[in-house]
Amino acid sequence: MPQKFLSQAARVCVATALLCVPSVCAQTSLGTPGPVLRQFTDEAGRRVSVPVSPQRIISLAPAMTETLFALGVEDRIGGVTDFCDYPPAARKKPRIGGAINPNFEQIVALQPDLVLAQALTLNRRETVDALERLGLTVYATSASTVEGVLESTRLVGEVTGAGQRGEQLVTQLRERLGRLKQRLEGRPPRRVLFVVWHEPLISVGTETFLGDALRLAGAVPVVETEQDWPRLSLEEVVRQQPEYLVFASAHEQGVEHLLAGLKQRPGWRDLEAMKHHRVAIVSDAINRPAPRLVEAIEQLARQLHPEAFEEKEVTGSSQLGLRPMSSATATARNAGAGTSR
């Protein structure tokens, strides 16, 4: 174990001894009963004992923070990472550092009775194990499909004492996906390139929740691979000629600026999708395994299959909870209306 980690762990152990979570201290010094615990097996296969209604929750991932807000337990969030930016109220919560290397001392000082982690896909297993050794209760999620994301949401509701709200939320999200499936039924999937990063060119694999989200939106990766975040050859992408390019961003204008530059570059300018501006720009919520993922799937489906949403436009939008089309969406719709496989 690195010396730096040992020194940090030593400092945290001292802080733990000095601070002592009140419920544990009371049990030790006064002989009073401790908190009532429930047993769970988290999604990393660990047995975890969690208070019936945890009151100080630390989130180690932006998706976890979004999920807690969606479950209505935001008043019990005691700390979040530096990258937890949605909803805006999340920015006002105490910070505990990054998702990869959180500040253990700060976490212990906040005296959480529950820490939520996004194991394997964001937080390191070493982080989860280290926090557990410090006596903290850590529940880890790990979803590789959209259904897995929904089930994680339901389970986090159970763990945080918001089980009823979690059941209601997940039921609503599944219903929305069901209605979307009906709209897209019988329509051939669009062949797309989902651009995670443009230089080097990085996309998504089929065995990730993001790859599954593409499938539910009526799309299939132009280069299929089981690697989570494959680095692709632009030459191969040019040979495959995707029907659409897909970008995820919270700032549409930033993507438009990027596209203006890519159009001038060799390889990119040879893509028919680039020449005809068959580009879908969706919310960056599609990158996070949280409830907003469903909305992002709906947005992408609308851009890739506009014909599926033409009839009863107003009714369909209200049923699916879709946002009005942006200018980029309208451009993609007009460009793709005549596209066929």
C-alpha positions in Angstrom: 0.0 0.0 0.0 1.5 3.4 -0.9 3.0 5.4 2.0 0.8 8.4 1.1 -2.3 6.3 1.5 -1.0 5.0 4.8 -0.5 8.4 6.2 -3.9 9.6 5.1 -5.5 6.4 6.5 -3.7 7.0 9.8 -5.0 10.6 10.0 -8.5 9.4 9.2 -8.4 6.7 11.9 -7.4 9.3 14.5 -10.3 11.6 13.3 -12.7 8.6 13.6 -11.6 7.9 17.1 -12.0 11.6 18.1 -15.3 12.2 16.4 -17.1 9.0 17.1 -20.5 8.7 15.5 -23.0 9.7 18.3 -25.2 6.6 18.1 -22.2 4.3 18.5 -20.7 6.4 21.3 -24.0 6.3 23.1 -24.1 2.6 22.9 -20.6 2.2 24.2 -20.6 4.8 27.1 -24.2 4.8 28.2 -25.3 1.3 27.3 -28.3 2.6 25.3 -29.5 0.7 22.2 -27.8 1.6 18.9 -29.7 2.3 15.6 -32.0 -0.3 14.2 -30.2 -1.9 11.2 -31.4 -3.7 8.1 -29.3 -6.1 6.1 -28.8 -5.7 2.3 -26.6 -7.3 -0.3 -25.3 -4.4 -2.5 -24.7 -4.7 -6.2 -21.0 -5.5 -5.6 -22.1 -8.6 -3.7 -21.2 -7.2 -0.3 -23.4 -7.7 2.8 -24.2 -4.2 4.3 -25.9 -3.2 7.5 -27.8 0.0 7.1 -29.8 2.1 9.5 -33.6 1.9 8.9 -33.7 5.6 7.9 -30.1 7.0 7.4 -30.0 10.7 8.1 -26.5 11.7 6.9 -25.8 10.3 3.4 -22.6 10.9 1.4 -22.7 10.5 -2.4 -19.6 9.4 -4.1 -20.9 9.9 -7.7 -23.0 12.5 -9.6 -25.5 9.8 -10.6 -26.0 8.9 -6.9 -26.6 12.5 -6.1 -29.2 12.8 -8.9 -30.9 9.7 -7.7 -31.1 10.9 -4.1 -32.8 14.2 -5.3 -35.2 12.2 -7.5 -36.1 10.1 -4.4 -36.9 13.2 -2.4 -34.2 12.7 0.3 -32.0 15.6 -0.7 -32.4 17.1 2.8 -30.5 14.1 4.2 -27.5 14.5 1.8 -24.5 15.4 3.9 -21.8 15.6 1.2 -21.2 15.1 -2.6 -18.3 15.0 -5.0 -16.8 18.1 -6.7 -18.6 16.9 -9.9 -22.1 16.6 -8.6 -23.8 19.5 -10.5 -27.4 18.4 -11.0 -29.8 19.5 -9.9 -28.4 23.0 -9.2 -29.1 22.6 -5.5 -26.5 19.8 -5.4 -23.8 22.4 -5.8 -24.7 23.8 -2.4 -23.9 20.6 -0.6 -20.6 20.1 1.3 -17.9 18.7 -1.0 -15.8 15.6 -0.3 -13.4 15.7 -3.3 -13.4 13.7 -6.5 -15.1 10.4 -7.3 -11.8 8.6 -7.9 -9.9 10.0 -5.0 -12.3 11.4 -2.4 -11.1 13.1 0.8 -11.4 10.4 3.5 -10.8 12.8 6.3 -13.6 15.1 5.1 -16.0 12.1 4.7 -15.3 10.9 8.3 -15.7 14.5 9.6 -19.2 14.7 8.2 -20.1 11.6 10.3 -22.2 9.8 7.7 -24.4 6.8 8.5 -24.5 5.8 4.9 -22.1 6.3 1.9 -23.4 5.6 -1.6 -20.9 4.5 -4.3 -21.0 3.7 -8.0 -18.8 0.7 -7.9 -16.8 -0.6 -10.9 -18.2 2.1 -13.3 -16.8 5.1 -11.5 -15.6 4.7 -7.9 -12.7 2.3 -7.3 -13.3 -0.8 -5.3 -10.3 0.2 -3.3 -12.2 3.3 -2.2 -15.2 1.3 -1.1 -13.0 -1.2 0.8 -11.0 1.6 2.5 -14.1 3.4 3.7 -15.5 0.1 5.0 -12.3 -0.5 7.0 -12.7 2.9 8.6 -16.0 1.7 10.0 -18.3 3.5 7.5 -21.4 1.9 6.0 -21.0 1.8 2.2 -23.6 0.6 -0.3 -22.4 0.2 -3.9 -24.5 0.1 -7.1 -23.3 -1.3 -10.4 -25.6 -1.2 -13.5 -24.6 -2.2 -17.0 -28.1 -1.9 -18.6 -30.9 0.7 -18.5 -33.1 -1.8 -16.6 -30.2 -2.2 -14.2 -30.2 1.5 -13.6 -33.9 1.5 -12.8 -33.4 -1.4 -10.4 -30.5 0.4 -8.8 -32.8 3.4 -8.3 -35.4 1.2 -6.6 -32.8 -0.4 -4.4 -31.3 3.0 -3.3 -34.9 4.0 -2.4 -35.1 0.9 -0.2 -31.7 1.5 1.4 -32.4 5.2 2.2 -35.9 4.5 3.6 -37.6 6.0 0.5 -38.9 2.6 -0.8 -42.4 3.8 -1.7 -41.1 6.8 -3.7 -38.5 4.6 -5.4 -41.2 2.1 -6.5 -43.4 4.9 -7.9 -40.5 6.6 -9.7 -39.3 3.4 -11.3 -42.8 2.3 -12.3 -43.2 5.7 -14.1 -39.9 5.4 -15.9 -40.6 1.9 -17.1 -44.0 3.0 -18.4 -42.3 5.8 -20.4 -39.9 3.3 -21.9 -42.8 1.0 -22.7 -44.6 3.8 -24.6 -41.3 4.6 -26.4 -40.9 1.0 -27.5 -44.4 1.0 -29.0 -43.6 4.1 -31.0 -40.4 2.6 -32.4 -41.7 -0.9 -33.0 -41.0 -2.2 -36.5 -38.6 0.7 -37.3 -35.1 -0.3 -38.3 -32.4 1.0 -35.9 -30.3 3.9 -37.0 -26.6 3.1 -37.4 -24.8 5.7 -35.2 -21.4 6.8 -33.9 -21.7 8.0 -30.3 -18.8 10.3 -29.7 -17.6 10.2 -26.2 -14.4 12.0 -27.2 -13.2 13.1 -30.6 -9.4 13.1 -30.3 -8.6 10.3 -29.8 -11.9 9.0 -31.0 -13.7 7.2 -28.2 -17.1 5.7 -28.3 -19.2 3.3 -26.2 -19.5 -0.5 -26.1 -22.6 -2.6 -26.4 -22.2 -4.1 -22.9 -22.6 -0.8 -21.1 -25.8 1.0 -19.9 -25.0 3.7 -22.5 -24.9 1.1 -25.2 -28.2 -0.3 -24.0 -29.6 3.3 -24.0 -28.8 3.6 -27.7 -30.6 0.4 -28.4 -33.7 1.6 -26.6 -33.6 4.9 -28.5 -33.7 2.9 -31.8 -30.0 2.9 -32.6 -27.1 0.5 -33.0 -23.4 1.4 -32.8 -21.7 1.5 -36.3 -18.7 -0.3 -34.7 -19.9 -3.0 -32.3 -17.5 -4.0 -29.5 -17.8 -5.4 -26.0 -15.1 -3.0 -24.7 -16.7 -0.4 -22.4 -15.0 2.6 -23.9 -13.4 1.6 -27.2 -10.9 3.7 -29.0 -11.9 3.7 -32.6 -10.1 4.2 -35.9 -11.6 7.2 -37.8 -10.7 5.4 -41.0 -12.9 2.4 -40.0 -15.7 4.8 -39.1 -15.5 6.4 -42.5 -15.7 3.0 -44.1 -18.8 2.1 -42.1 -20.5 5.5 -42.7 -22.8 6.0 -39.8 -26.2 7.4 -40.5 -26.0 9.8 -37.5 -23.4 11.2 -35.2 -24.5 11.5 -31.6 -23.0 13.9 -29.1 -24.0 14.4 -25.4 -23.6 17.8 -23.8 -25.2 20.2 -21.4 -24.2 23.0 -23.8 -25.5 22.6 -27.3 -23.6 25.6 -28.6 -20.3 24.0 -27.6 -21.1 21.0 -29.7 -22.0 23.2 -32.7 -18.6 24.9 -32.3 -16.8 21.6 -32.2 -18.7 20.4 -35.3 -17.7 23.5 -37.2 -14.0 22.6 -36.6 -14.4 18.8 -37.3 -16.0 19.5 -40.7 -12.6 20.9 -41.8 -10.6 17.9 -40.7 -9.6 14.9 -42.9 -11.7 11.9 -42.1 -14.5 13.8 -40.4 -15.3 15.7 -43.5 -15.6 12.5 -45.4 -18.6 11.3 -43.3 -21.9 11.6 -45.0 -23.5 12.3 -41.6 -21.2 15.3 -41.2 -21.8 16.6 -44.7 -25.6 16.6 -44.3 -25.5 17.5 -40.6 -27.2 14.4 -39.5 -26.2 15.1 -35.9 -28.1 14.4 -32.7 -27.2 16.4 -29.6 -28.7 15.0 -26.4 -28.6 15.9 -22.8 -25.5 14.8 -20.9 -27.9 13.0 -18.6 -27.4 10.0 -21.0 -23.9 9.6 -19.5 -25.2 9.1 -16.0 -26.9 5.9 -14.6 -29.6 7.9 -12.9 -33.4 8.5 -13.5 -32.8 11.3 -16.0 -31.3 8.7 -18.4 -34.8 7.8 -19.5 -35.5 11.4 -20.6 -32.2 11.4 -22.6 -33.2 8.2 -24.3 -36.5 9.8 -25.3 -34.7 12.9 -26.7 -32.4 10.8 -28.8 -35.2 8.6 -30.1 -37.1 11.8 -31.2 -34.1 12.9 -33.2 -33.2 9.6 -34.8 -36.8 8.6 -35.6 -38.8 11.9 -36.1 -41.4 10.1 -38.2 -42.5 8.1 -35.1 -43.5 11.3 -33.3 -45.2 13.2 -36.1 -48.8 12.1 -35.4 -50.5 13.5 -32.4 -47.4 15.6 -31.5 -48.8 17.3 -28.5 -50.3 14.2 -27.0 -47.2 12.2 -27.6 -45.0 14.8 -26.0 -47.1 15.0 -22.8 -47.2 11.3 -22.5 -43.5 10.8 -22.9 -42.5 13.9 -20.9 -40.3 15.1 -23.8 -38.9 18.6 -24.0 -39.6 20.9 -27.0 -37.2 20.4 -29.8 -34.1 22.6 -29.9 -32.7 24.1 -33.1 -30.2 21.3 -33.4 -33.0 18.8 -33.0 -35.0 20.4 -35.7 -32.0 20.4 -38.0 -31.3 16.7 -37.4 -35.0 15.9 -37.9 -35.1 17.7 -41.3 -31.8 16.2 -42.4 -32.8 12.7 -41.4 -36.4 12.6 -42.6 -35.4 11.1 -45.9 -32.8 8.7 -44.5 -33.5 5.1 -45.1 -31.5 1.9 -44.5 
